[in-house]
């Protein structure tokens, strides 16, 4: 687990967490961007309806929890 943010924008999840070829990627990224812009803790996944934490919320926590969050800002290459 890390307490250093990865060198990528909060809007871009690590490819291991949301692959570029994922069929719902555009809808997921749009929902995530809306949550970031509104300062919300997360969003409802457009495919599953599950609540997903935003990278902004996770960054404010200050450290990675190690649970494999989709938008974890601490996951490095």
Secondary structure, DSSP 8 states (H G I E B T S, - for coil): --SS--SS-TTS--TTTS-TT-TTHHHHHHHHHHHHHHT-SEEE-TTT--EEE-HHHHHHH-S--SS--TT-TT---
